[in-house]
């Protein structure tokens, strides 16, 4: 049996999502931390299409994103894009400093050159 999801009102959809996450014992703050976004960024799904977070929420609810947001997704599980060239995932830097920008920062002083030489 498919859950009764409100379809027309984005606010009602968002309230339904929050309620379902609470029932399943999945705090939104924990989902946001786990996926390296702020809770405010996570809550943007309420107002605007955010395919990455829509997938995360749908997975937590054991649904497909099209089940929750049918106007935002195609039948092929592809997001309907307003900006088709925008990437969904951001590359995160694992280094403390990159060689290109740490040396050029005057506030870093000698710490930047020490970090580049591995003298931390």
Order of alpha helices (4+ residues) and beta strands (2+ residues): alpha-alpha-alpha-alpha-alpha-alpha-alpha
